[in-house]
Amino acid sequence: MVIQNAGIKLTSVIKDIYGKSGRALLYALVKNRPITETLILECVYTTLRRKVPQLLESLEKQLVEVEETINDYLVPYEEYVERLEEIPGINRRTAAVVLAEVGIDMSVFLSSGHLASWAGASPGNNQSAGKTRSKRVGKGNSYLKKVLAQGALAVSQGKPTRIQAFFFRVRRNAGHKKSVVATVHLLLRIIYRMFSDQSRYDELGESYLKNRKNTLIYNC
């Protein structure tokens, strides 16, 4: 079982991990919800409700162990983690996912657009011979896309940056969902460029887009 291999051993407290309570807790973990007593009370049923303190203690301890294991794996890549953390919306946990899913060798991707497409954050051409085509985005790497989408939302709520200005510009023109996908696309293009030429993130400021004319929304 994947979650067992990751060090989350709910079976030490819940006998039937595939029961209603077990599945509810697993879903909460997958959704990255903060583990609190209130959350556990929402997830568990019947006699397991008496084990809430035990479940909370067990989960907190195991999640700390998983974080420590991840940090151990990141040691050889600290330079890349630091560079990724310079990008608005990317914290250490997000950086770990990027490195695990994408790696540091960008030569495996034909271009930054290919990387975005692989991650499922690249809408296809939407027009041909005057006809509008579907703008649906492929599934791609759903876990990577989800984590970067959380980063895009964090950008929208953070301090003013060039990426935040981009997010709001797309949202005004195309709506919230498309602004999230477009920002994930932009983040991936930035990561591709940084890793390709071994550069650092350059914050161009919130007025960057205003100072450019005819900017394509996916340009980085």
Residue pairs with C-beta under 8 A, 6 or more apart in sequence:
1 17
3 10
3 26
3 29
4 11
6 66
7 62
7 65
7 66
7 69
8 29
8 59
8 62
8 63
8 66
9 58
9 62
10 17
10 22
10 25
10 26
10 58
10 59
11 17
12 58
13 51
13 54
13 55
13 58
14 21
14 22
14 25
14 44
14 48
14 55
16 22
17 23
17 26
20 45
21 43
21 44
21 45
21 46
21 48
24 42
24 43
24 44
25 40
25 43
25 44
25 55
25 59
28 35
28 39
28 43
29 35
32 150
33 39
35 56
35 59
35 60
35 63
36 56
37 52
37 53
37 56
40 52
40 55
40 56
40 59
41 49
41 52
44 51
44 52
44 55
48 55
70 96
73 96
74 81
74 92
74 95
74 96
74 99
77 99
77 104
80 95
80 99
80 104
80 195
81 92
81 95
81 96
81 99
83 194
83 200
83 201
84 90
84 94
84 95
84 98
84 99
84 191
84 194
85 91
85 92
85 95
86 200
86 201
87 163
87 187
87 190
87 191
87 194
87 201
88 154
88 155
88 158
88 159
88 161
88 163
88 164
88 203
89 148
89 151
89 152
89 154
89 155
89 158
89 163
89 183
89 187
90 98
90 151
90 187
91 151
91 154
93 147
94 147
94 148
94 150
94 151
97 143
97 144
97 147
98 144
98 147
98 148
98 191
101 141
101 143
101 144
102 115
102 119
102 144
102 191
104 195
105 195
106 115
106 192
106 195
106 196
109 115
109 118
109 192
111 192
112 188
112 189
112 192
112 193
112 220
113 122
113 189
113 218
115 188
115 189
115 191
115 192
116 122
116 184
116 185
116 188
116 189
116 218
117 138
117 140
118 140
118 141
119 140
119 141
119 144
119 145
119 148
119 184
119 188
120 137
120 138
120 139
120 140
120 141
120 142
120 145
121 137
121 140
121 145
121 148
121 181
121 184
121 185
121 188
122 137
122 138
122 185
123 135
123 136
123 137
123 181
124 133
124 134
124 135
125 133
126 132
126 133
126 134
126 135
127 133
135 178
137 181
145 184
148 184
148 187
148 188
149 180
149 181
149 184
151 184
151 187
152 167
152 179
152 180
152 183
152 184
152 187
153 180
155 161
155 163
155 164
155 167
155 183
156 164
156 167
156 168
156 179
156 183
158 164
160 206
161 203
161 205
161 206
162 203
162 204
162 205
162 206
162 208
162 209
163 183
163 186
163 187
164 206
165 206
165 207
165 208
165 209
165 210
166 182
166 183
166 186
166 209
166 217
167 179
167 180
167 182
167 183
168 179
169 209
169 217
170 178
170 179
170 182
170 183
170 217
171 178
171 179
174 182
182 217
182 218
185 218
186 218
186 220
189 218
189 219
189 220
190 201
190 220
193 199
193 220
194 200
194 201
209 215
